[in-house]
Amino acid sequence: MTTQVLYFVLACGVLAILYGLVTARAVLSASPGNARMQEIAHAIQIGACAYLNRQ
């Protein structure tokens, strides 16, 4: 019984890692958007960095 639980937990961990890799690849290969979207994203990134620096 304990061995089966261990294998189940390990399988879940492997599946979670695979899901993370597939999702990350999909997000990174997505289009960055048009110029206006990139401008907004840059402004958000600057604001986030400023916030983190104030913390």
Predicted model as a PDB file, atoms N, CA, C, CB and O in Angstrom, pLDDT in the B-factor column:
MODEL        1                                                                  
ATOM      1  N   MET A   1       0.829  -1.193   0.000  1.00 80.00           N  
ATOM      2  CA  MET A   1       0.000   0.000   0.000  1.00 80.00           C  
ATOM      3  C   MET A   1       0.875   1.259   0.000  1.00 80.00           C  
ATOM      4  CB  MET A   1      -0.944  -0.003   1.216  1.00 80.00           C  
ATOM      5  O   MET A   1       0.632   2.178  -0.782  1.00 80.00           O  
ATOM      6  N   THR A   2       1.882   1.306   0.864  1.00 90.00           N  
ATOM      7  CA  THR A   2       2.751   2.473   0.961  1.00 90.00           C  
ATOM      8  C   THR A   2       3.528   2.682  -0.332  1.00 90.00           C  
ATOM      9  CB  THR A   2       3.715   2.324   2.138  1.00 90.00           C  
ATOM     10  O   THR A   2       3.741   3.822  -0.746  1.00 90.00           O  
ATOM     11  N   THR A   3       3.956   1.598  -0.974  1.00 94.00           N  
ATOM     12  CA  THR A   3       4.688   1.699  -2.228  1.00 94.00           C  
ATOM     13  C   THR A   3       3.799   2.274  -3.321  1.00 94.00           C  
ATOM     14  CB  THR A   3       5.228   0.330  -2.648  1.00 94.00           C  
ATOM     15  O   THR A   3       4.255   3.077  -4.134  1.00 94.00           O  
ATOM     16  N   GLN A   4       2.531   1.868  -3.346  1.00 95.00           N  
ATOM     17  CA  GLN A   4       1.606   2.377  -4.345  1.00 95.00           C  
ATOM     18  C   GLN A   4       1.382   3.880  -4.167  1.00 95.00           C  
ATOM     19  CB  GLN A   4       0.275   1.628  -4.265  1.00 95.00           C  
ATOM     20  O   GLN A   4       1.309   4.627  -5.143  1.00 95.00           O  
ATOM     21  N   VAL A   5       1.275   4.305  -2.924  1.00 96.00           N  
ATOM     22  CA  VAL A   5       1.095   5.727  -2.648  1.00 96.00           C  
ATOM     23  C   VAL A   5       2.326   6.502  -3.091  1.00 96.00           C  
ATOM     24  CB  VAL A   5       0.819   5.965  -1.149  1.00 96.00           C  
ATOM     25  O   VAL A   5       2.210   7.586  -3.662  1.00 96.00           O  
ATOM     26  N   LEU A   6       3.497   5.952  -2.832  1.00 96.00           N  
ATOM     27  CA  LEU A   6       4.741   6.607  -3.244  1.00 96.00           C  
ATOM     28  C   LEU A   6       4.800   6.752  -4.752  1.00 96.00           C  
ATOM     29  CB  LEU A   6       5.956   5.822  -2.746  1.00 96.00           C  
ATOM     30  O   LEU A   6       5.150   7.820  -5.254  1.00 96.00           O  
ATOM     31  N   TYR A   7       4.466   5.698  -5.485  1.00 97.00           N  
ATOM     32  CA  TYR A   7       4.467   5.769  -6.937  1.00 97.00           C  
ATOM     33  C   TYR A   7       3.438   6.772  -7.449  1.00 97.00           C  
ATOM     34  CB  TYR A   7       4.196   4.395  -7.530  1.00 97.00           C  
ATOM     35  O   TYR A   7       3.682   7.490  -8.419  1.00 97.00           O  
ATOM     36  N   PHE A   8       2.293   6.811  -6.789  1.00 97.00           N  
ATOM     37  CA  PHE A   8       1.258   7.771  -7.176  1.00 97.00           C  
ATOM     38  C   PHE A   8       1.748   9.205  -6.981  1.00 97.00           C  
ATOM     39  CB  PHE A   8      -0.027   7.533  -6.363  1.00 97.00           C  
ATOM     40  O   PHE A   8       1.546  10.058  -7.845  1.00 97.00           O  
ATOM     41  N   VAL A   9       2.384   9.462  -5.858  1.00 97.00           N  
ATOM     42  CA  VAL A   9       2.906  10.800  -5.570  1.00 97.00           C  
ATOM     43  C   VAL A   9       3.995  11.172  -6.567  1.00 97.00           C  
ATOM     44  CB  VAL A   9       3.454  10.872  -4.131  1.00 97.00           C  
ATOM     45  O   VAL A   9       4.024  12.302  -7.054  1.00 97.00           O  
ATOM     46  N   LEU A  10       4.876  10.253  -6.873  1.00 97.00           N  
ATOM     47  CA  LEU A  10       5.938  10.523  -7.846  1.00 97.00           C  
ATOM     48  C   LEU A  10       5.356  10.773  -9.235  1.00 97.00           C  
ATOM     49  CB  LEU A  10       6.933   9.353  -7.894  1.00 97.00           C  
ATOM     50  O   LEU A  10       5.818  11.665  -9.945  1.00 97.00           O  
ATOM     51  N   ALA A  11       4.355  10.000  -9.626  1.00 98.00           N  
ATOM     52  CA  ALA A  11       3.711  10.197 -10.929  1.00 98.00           C  
ATOM     53  C   ALA A  11       3.040  11.561 -10.987  1.00 98.00           C  
ATOM     54  CB  ALA A  11       2.678   9.084 -11.201  1.00 98.00           C  
ATOM     55  O   ALA A  11       3.113  12.243 -12.010  1.00 98.00           O  
ATOM     56  N   CYS A  12       2.392  11.965  -9.912  1.00 98.00           N  
ATOM     57  CA  CYS A  12       1.763  13.287  -9.880  1.00 98.00           C  
ATOM     58  C   CYS A  12       2.815  14.387 -10.010  1.00 98.00           C  
ATOM     59  CB  CYS A  12       0.956  13.471  -8.579  1.00 98.00           C  
ATOM     60  O   CYS A  12       2.590  15.382 -10.700  1.00 98.00           O  
ATOM     61  N   GLY A  13       3.944  14.216  -9.359  1.00 98.00           N  
ATOM     62  CA  GLY A  13       5.022  15.194  -9.455  1.00 98.00           C  
ATOM     63  C   GLY A  13       5.566  15.311 -10.863  1.00 98.00           C  
ATOM     64  O   GLY A  13       5.801  16.416 -11.354  1.00 98.00           O  
ATOM     65  N   VAL A  14       5.766  14.181 -11.514  1.00 98.00           N  
ATOM     66  CA  VAL A  14       6.265  14.183 -12.890  1.00 98.00           C  
ATOM     67  C   VAL A  14       5.248  14.838 -13.822  1.00 98.00           C  
ATOM     68  CB  VAL A  14       6.573  12.743 -13.360  1.00 98.00           C  
ATOM     69  O   VAL A  14       5.615  15.631 -14.688  1.00 98.00           O  
ATOM     70  N   LEU A  15       3.973  14.505 -13.643  1.00 98.00           N  
ATOM     71  CA  LEU A  15       2.931  15.121 -14.467  1.00 98.00           C  
ATOM     72  C   LEU A  15       2.859  16.631 -14.243  1.00 98.00           C  
ATOM     73  CB  LEU A  15       1.573  14.483 -14.163  1.00 98.00           C  
ATOM     74  O   LEU A  15       2.643  17.385 -15.192  1.00 98.00           O  
ATOM     75  N   ALA A  16       3.034  17.072 -13.018  1.00 98.00           N  
ATOM     76  CA  ALA A  16       3.013  18.509 -12.731  1.00 98.00           C  
ATOM     77  C   ALA A  16       4.181  19.216 -13.413  1.00 98.00           C  
ATOM     78  CB  ALA A  16       3.059  18.756 -11.213  1.00 98.00           C  
ATOM     79  O   ALA A  16       4.012  20.309 -13.954  1.00 98.00           O  
ATOM     80  N   ILE A  17       5.335  18.615 -13.393  1.00 98.00           N  
ATOM     81  CA  ILE A  17       6.501  19.211 -14.056  1.00 98.00           C  
ATOM     82  C   ILE A  17       6.289  19.268 -15.564  1.00 98.00           C  
ATOM     83  CB  ILE A  17       7.779  18.413 -13.730  1.00 98.00           C  
ATOM     84  O   ILE A  17       6.594  20.280 -16.195  1.00 98.00           O  
ATOM     85  N   LEU A  18       5.768  18.188 -16.147  1.00 98.00           N  
ATOM     86  CA  LEU A  18       5.490  18.180 -17.579  1.00 98.00           C  
ATOM     87  C   LEU A  18       4.455  19.243 -17.953  1.00 98.00           C  
ATOM     88  CB  LEU A  18       5.002  16.797 -18.013  1.00 98.00           C  
ATOM     89  O   LEU A  18       4.601  19.932 -18.962  1.00 98.00           O  
ATOM     90  N   TYR A  19       3.426  19.368 -17.142  1.00 98.00           N  
ATOM     91  CA  TYR A  19       2.408  20.389 -17.394  1.00 98.00           C  
ATOM     92  C   TYR A  19       3.039  21.784 -17.334  1.00 98.00           C  
ATOM     93  CB  TYR A  19       1.249  20.271 -16.368  1.00 98.00           C  
ATOM     94  O   TYR A  19       2.741  22.636 -18.170  1.00 98.00           O  
ATOM     95  N   GLY A  20       3.896  22.013 -16.361  1.00 98.00           N  
ATOM     96  CA  GLY A  20       4.567  23.306 -16.247  1.00 98.00           C  
ATOM     97  C   GLY A  20       5.440  23.604 -17.458  1.00 98.00           C  
ATOM     98  O   GLY A  20       5.468  24.736 -17.942  1.00 98.00           O  
ATOM     99  N   LEU A  21       6.141  22.612 -17.941  1.00 98.00           N  
ATOM    100  CA  LEU A  21       6.993  22.816 -19.118  1.00 98.00           C  
ATOM    101  C   LEU A  21       6.164  23.118 -20.361  1.00 98.00           C  
ATOM    102  CB  LEU A  21       7.867  21.582 -19.362  1.00 98.00           C  
ATOM    103  O   LEU A  21       6.498  24.022 -21.128  1.00 98.00           O  
ATOM    104  N   VAL A  22       5.086  22.365 -20.562  1.00 98.00           N  
ATOM    105  CA  VAL A  22       4.228  22.590 -21.732  1.00 98.00           C  
ATOM    106  C   VAL A  22       3.575  23.966 -21.657  1.00 98.00           C  
ATOM    107  CB  VAL A  22       3.146  21.491 -21.836  1.00 98.00           C  
ATOM    108  O   VAL A  22       3.507  24.678 -22.658  1.00 98.00           O  
ATOM    109  N   THR A  23       3.098  24.338 -20.482  1.00 98.00           N  
ATOM    110  CA  THR A  23       2.451  25.636 -20.316  1.00 98.00           C  
ATOM    111  C   THR A  23       3.453  26.773 -20.519  1.00 98.00           C  
ATOM    112  CB  THR A  23       1.805  25.738 -18.927  1.00 98.00           C  
ATOM    113  O   THR A  23       3.139  27.760 -21.184  1.00 98.00           O  
ATOM    114  N   ALA A  24       4.635  26.646 -19.962  1.00 98.00           N  
ATOM    115  CA  ALA A  24       5.657  27.684 -20.120  1.00 98.00           C  
ATOM    116  C   ALA A  24       6.038  27.839 -21.589  1.00 98.00           C  
ATOM    117  CB  ALA A  24       6.906  27.349 -19.279  1.00 98.00           C  
ATOM    118  O   ALA A  24       6.219  28.955 -22.077  1.00 98.00           O  
ATOM    119  N   ARG A  25       6.155  26.730 -22.277  1.00 97.00           N  
ATOM    120  CA  ARG A  25       6.504  26.797 -23.702  1.00 97.00           C  
ATOM    121  C   ARG A  25       5.405  27.504 -24.492  1.00 97.00           C  
ATOM    122  CB  ARG A  25       6.740  25.380 -24.271  1.00 97.00           C  
ATOM    123  O   ARG A  25       5.694  28.300 -25.386  1.00 97.00           O  
ATOM    124  N   ALA A  26       4.154  27.216 -24.164  1.00 97.00           N  
ATOM    125  CA  ALA A  26       3.036  27.846 -24.866  1.00 97.00           C  
ATOM    126  C   ALA A  26       3.004  29.348 -24.599  1.00 97.00           C  
ATOM    127  CB  ALA A  26       1.708  27.205 -24.442  1.00 97.00           C  
ATOM    128  O   ALA A  26       2.753  30.138 -25.509  1.00 97.00           O  
ATOM    129  N   VAL A  27       3.255  29.739 -23.360  1.00 95.00           N  
ATOM    130  CA  VAL A  27       3.231  31.163 -23.016  1.00 95.00           C  
ATOM    131  C   VAL A  27       4.395  31.893 -23.685  1.00 95.00           C  
ATOM    132  CB  VAL A  27       3.289  31.353 -21.482  1.00 95.00           C  
ATOM    133  O   VAL A  27       4.216  32.985 -24.223  1.00 95.00           O  
ATOM    134  N   LEU A  28       5.571  31.301 -23.653  1.00 95.00           N  
ATOM    135  CA  LEU A  28       6.740  31.960 -24.227  1.00 95.00           C  
ATOM    136  C   LEU A  28       6.674  32.046 -25.754  1.00 95.00           C  
ATOM    137  CB  LEU A  28       7.997  31.225 -23.812  1.00 95.00           C  
ATOM    138  O   LEU A  28       7.282  32.936 -26.347  1.00 95.00           O  
ATOM    139  N   SER A  29       5.947  31.137 -26.391  1.00 95.00           N  
ATOM    140  CA  SER A  29       5.861  31.172 -27.847  1.00 95.00           C  
ATOM    141  C   SER A  29       4.697  32.032 -28.337  1.00 95.00           C  
ATOM    142  CB  SER A  29       5.721  29.764 -28.390  1.00 95.00           C  
ATOM    143  O   SER A  29       4.533  32.219 -29.543  1.00 95.00           O  
ATOM    144  N   ALA A  30       3.891  32.556 -27.417  1.00 93.00           N  
ATOM    145  CA  ALA A  30       2.760  33.395 -27.807  1.00 93.00           C  
ATOM    146  C   ALA A  30       3.268  34.735 -28.330  1.00 93.00           C  
ATOM    147  CB  ALA A  30       1.795  33.606 -26.615  1.00 93.00           C  
ATOM    148  O   ALA A  30       4.358  35.189 -27.983  1.00 93.00           O  
ATOM    149  N   SER A  31       2.463  35.339 -29.155  1.00 91.00           N  
ATOM    150  CA  SER A  31       2.807  36.634 -29.730  1.00 91.00           C  
ATOM    151  C   SER A  31       2.858  37.704 -28.638  1.00 91.00           C  
ATOM    152  CB  SER A  31       1.792  37.027 -30.823  1.00 91.00           C  
ATOM    153  O   SER A  31       2.009  37.711 -27.746  1.00 91.00           O  
ATOM    154  N   PRO A  32       3.841  38.608 -28.695  1.00 90.00           N  
ATOM    155  CA  PRO A  32       3.912  39.664 -27.683  1.00 90.00           C  
ATOM    156  C   PRO A  32       2.846  40.740 -27.867  1.00 90.00           C  
ATOM    157  CB  PRO A  32       5.275  40.302 -27.709  1.00 90.00           C  
ATOM    158  O   PRO A  32       2.714  41.624 -27.021  1.00 90.00           O  
ATOM    159  N   GLY A  33       2.096  40.678 -28.946  1.00 91.00           N  
ATOM    160  CA  GLY A  33       1.032  41.654 -29.177  1.00 91.00           C  
ATOM    161  C   GLY A  33       1.500  42.810 -30.041  1.00 91.00           C  
ATOM    162  O   GLY A  33       2.645  42.858 -30.490  1.00 91.00           O  
ATOM    163  N   ASN A  34       0.587  43.733 -30.258  1.00 95.00           N  
ATOM    164  CA  ASN A  34       0.933  44.883 -31.091  1.00 95.00           C  
ATOM    165  C   ASN A  34       1.750  45.895 -30.280  1.00 95.00           C  
ATOM    166  CB  ASN A  34      -0.346  45.549 -31.659  1.00 95.00           C  
ATOM    167  O   ASN A  34       2.037  45.670 -29.105  1.00 95.00           O  
ATOM    168  N   ALA A  35       2.115  46.995 -30.910  1.00 94.00           N  
ATOM    169  CA  ALA A  35       2.984  47.983 -30.270  1.00 94.00           C  
ATOM    170  C   ALA A  35       2.344  48.576 -29.015  1.00 94.00           C  
ATOM    171  CB  ALA A  35       3.323  49.099 -31.255  1.00 94.00           C  
ATOM    172  O   ALA A  35       3.035  48.814 -28.024  1.00 94.00           O  
ATOM    173  N   ARG A  36       1.042  48.815 -29.045  1.00 96.00           N  
ATOM    174  CA  ARG A  36       0.352  49.399 -27.877  1.00 96.00           C  
ATOM    175  C   ARG A  36       0.365  48.419 -26.706  1.00 96.00           C  
ATOM    176  CB  ARG A  36      -1.112  49.780 -28.235  1.00 96.00           C  
ATOM    177  O   ARG A  36       0.583  48.823 -25.564  1.00 96.00           O  
ATOM    178  N   MET A  37       0.135  47.141 -26.980  1.00 95.00           N  
ATOM    179  CA  MET A  37       0.163  46.135 -25.915  1.00 95.00           C  
ATOM    180  C   MET A  37       1.557  46.027 -25.303  1.00 95.00           C  
ATOM    181  CB  MET A  37      -0.282  44.766 -26.457  1.00 95.00           C  
ATOM    182  O   MET A  37       1.698  45.885 -24.088  1.00 95.00           O  
ATOM    183  N   GLN A  38       2.579  46.096 -26.144  1.00 95.00           N  
ATOM    184  CA  GLN A  38       3.951  46.033 -25.644  1.00 95.00           C  
ATOM    185  C   GLN A  38       4.280  47.259 -24.805  1.00 95.00           C  
ATOM    186  CB  GLN A  38       4.941  45.909 -26.806  1.00 95.00           C  
ATOM    187  O   GLN A  38       4.994  47.158 -23.808  1.00 95.00           O  
ATOM    188  N   GLU A  39       3.769  48.404 -25.201  1.00 96.00           N  
ATOM    189  CA  GLU A  39       3.980  49.637 -24.441  1.00 96.00           C  
ATOM    190  C   GLU A  39       3.341  49.519 -23.046  1.00 96.00           C  
ATOM    191  CB  GLU A  39       3.391  50.855 -25.208  1.00 96.00           C  
ATOM    192  O   GLU A  39       3.945  49.904 -22.045  1.00 96.00           O  
ATOM    193  N   ILE A  40       2.136  48.994 -22.997  1.00 97.00           N  
ATOM    194  CA  ILE A  40       1.443  48.806 -21.718  1.00 97.00           C  
ATOM    195  C   ILE A  40       2.190  47.803 -20.853  1.00 97.00           C  
ATOM    196  CB  ILE A  40      -0.007  48.336 -21.945  1.00 97.00           C  
ATOM    197  O   ILE A  40       2.365  48.018 -19.654  1.00 97.00           O  
ATOM    198  N   ALA A  41       2.629  46.708 -21.461  1.00 95.00           N  
ATOM    199  CA  ALA A  41       3.368  45.688 -20.718  1.00 95.00           C  
ATOM    200  C   ALA A  41       4.660  46.256 -20.138  1.00 95.00           C  
ATOM    201  CB  ALA A  41       3.680  44.492 -21.623  1.00 95.00           C  
ATOM    202  O   ALA A  41       5.044  45.925 -19.016  1.00 95.00           O  
ATOM    203  N   HIS A  42       5.320  47.104 -20.901  1.00 96.00           N  
ATOM    204  CA  HIS A  42       6.562  47.737 -20.422  1.00 96.00           C  
ATOM    205  C   HIS A  42       6.271  48.658 -19.233  1.00 96.00           C  
ATOM    206  CB  HIS A  42       7.243  48.541 -21.566  1.00 96.00           C  
ATOM    207  O   HIS A  42       7.021  48.677 -18.256  1.00 96.00           O  
ATOM    208  N   ALA A  43       5.183  49.415 -19.325  1.00 97.00           N  
ATOM    209  CA  ALA A  43       4.812  50.310 -18.218  1.00 97.00           C  
ATOM    210  C   ALA A  43       4.481  49.492 -16.962  1.00 97.00           C  
ATOM    211  CB  ALA A  43       3.599  51.203 -18.619  1.00 97.00           C  
ATOM    212  O   ALA A  43       4.848  49.886 -15.855  1.00 97.00           O  
ATOM    213  N   ILE A  44       3.804  48.382 -17.123  1.00 97.00           N  
ATOM    214  CA  ILE A  44       3.485  47.515 -15.979  1.00 97.00           C  
ATOM    215  C   ILE A  44       4.765  46.962 -15.370  1.00 97.00           C  
ATOM    216  CB  ILE A  44       2.552  46.355 -16.408  1.00 97.00           C  
ATOM    217  O   ILE A  44       4.904  46.904 -14.148  1.00 97.00           O  
ATOM    218  N   GLN A  45       5.697  46.556 -16.221  1.00 97.00           N  
ATOM    219  CA  GLN A  45       6.961  46.011 -15.726  1.00 97.00           C  
ATOM    220  C   GLN A  45       7.742  47.064 -14.945  1.00 97.00           C  
ATOM    221  CB  GLN A  45       7.809  45.483 -16.891  1.00 97.00           C  
ATOM    222  O   GLN A  45       8.316  46.758 -13.899  1.00 97.00           O  
ATOM    223  N   ILE A  46       7.769  48.284 -15.435  1.00 97.00           N  
ATOM    224  CA  ILE A  46       8.466  49.369 -14.728  1.00 97.00           C  
ATOM    225  C   ILE A  46       7.801  49.632 -13.379  1.00 97.00           C  
ATOM    226  CB  ILE A  46       8.478  50.665 -15.583  1.00 97.00           C  
ATOM    227  O   ILE A  46       8.483  49.805 -12.369  1.00 97.00           O  
ATOM    228  N   GLY A  47       6.478  49.661 -13.366  1.00 97.00           N  
ATOM    229  CA  GLY A  47       5.750  49.871 -12.114  1.00 97.00           C  
ATOM    230  C   GLY A  47       5.979  48.746 -11.122  1.00 97.00           C  
ATOM    231  O   GLY A  47       6.129  48.993  -9.926  1.00 97.00           O  
ATOM    232  N   ALA A  48       6.007  47.516 -11.606  1.00 97.00           N  
ATOM    233  CA  ALA A  48       6.246  46.372 -10.722  1.00 97.00           C  
ATOM    234  C   ALA A  48       7.650  46.425 -10.119  1.00 97.00           C  
ATOM    235  CB  ALA A  48       6.052  45.055 -11.488  1.00 97.00           C  
ATOM    236  O   ALA A  48       7.835  46.139  -8.936  1.00 97.00           O  
ATOM    237  N   CYS A  49       8.624  46.789 -10.930  1.00 97.00           N  
ATOM    238  CA  CYS A  49      10.003  46.899 -10.426  1.00 97.00           C  
ATOM    239  C   CYS A  49      10.110  48.018  -9.398  1.00 97.00           C  
ATOM    240  CB  CYS A  49      10.992  47.151 -11.587  1.00 97.00           C  
ATOM    241  O   CYS A  49      10.790  47.872  -8.382  1.00 97.00           O  
ATOM    242  N   ALA A  50       9.443  49.125  -9.660  1.00 97.00           N  
ATOM    243  CA  ALA A  50       9.473  50.231  -8.683  1.00 97.00           C  
ATOM    244  C   ALA A  50       8.830  49.803  -7.370  1.00 97.00           C  
ATOM    245  CB  ALA A  50       8.747  51.480  -9.245  1.00 97.00           C  
ATOM    246  O   ALA A  50       9.341  50.119  -6.295  1.00 97.00           O  
ATOM    247  N   TYR A  51       7.734  49.101  -7.450  1.00 97.00           N  
ATOM    248  CA  TYR A  51       7.060  48.612  -6.247  1.00 97.00           C  
ATOM    249  C   TYR A  51       7.961  47.665  -5.463  1.00 97.00           C  
ATOM    250  CB  TYR A  51       5.751  47.906  -6.616  1.00 97.00           C  
ATOM    251  O   TYR A  51       8.075  47.779  -4.242  1.00 97.00           O  
ATOM    252  N   LEU A  52       8.597  46.736  -6.161  1.00 96.00           N  
ATOM    253  CA  LEU A  52       9.472  45.785  -5.480  1.00 96.00           C  
ATOM    254  C   LEU A  52      10.683  46.475  -4.867  1.00 96.00           C  
ATOM    255  CB  LEU A  52       9.928  44.704  -6.448  1.00 96.00           C  
ATOM    256  O   LEU A  52      11.141  46.083  -3.794  1.00 96.00           O  
ATOM    257  N   ASN A  53      11.205  47.498  -5.535  1.00 96.00           N  
ATOM    258  CA  ASN A  53      12.341  48.221  -4.987  1.00 96.00           C  
ATOM    259  C   ASN A  53      11.963  48.988  -3.725  1.00 96.00           C  
ATOM    260  CB  ASN A  53      12.903  49.173  -6.027  1.00 96.00           C  
ATOM    261  O   ASN A  53      12.798  49.168  -2.838  1.00 96.00           O  
ATOM    262  N   ARG A  54      10.709  49.441  -3.634  1.00 94.00           N  
ATOM    263  CA  ARG A  54      10.237  50.161  -2.437  1.00 94.00           C  
ATOM    264  C   ARG A  54      10.010  49.215  -1.272  1.00 94.00           C  
ATOM    265  CB  ARG A  54       8.943  50.920  -2.743  1.00 94.00           C  
ATOM    266  O   ARG A  54      10.027  49.641  -0.118  1.00 94.00           O  
ATOM    267  N   GLN A  55       9.801  47.947  -1.556  1.00 92.00           N  
ATOM    268  CA  GLN A  55       9.544  46.990  -0.478  1.00 92.00           C  
ATOM    269  C   GLN A  55      10.811  46.758   0.246  1.00 92.00           C  
ATOM    270  CB  GLN A  55       8.972  45.667  -0.998  1.00 92.00           C  
ATOM    271  O   GLN A  55      10.842  45.983   1.202  1.00 92.00           O  
TER     272      GLN A  55                                                      
ENDMDL                                                                          
END                                                                             
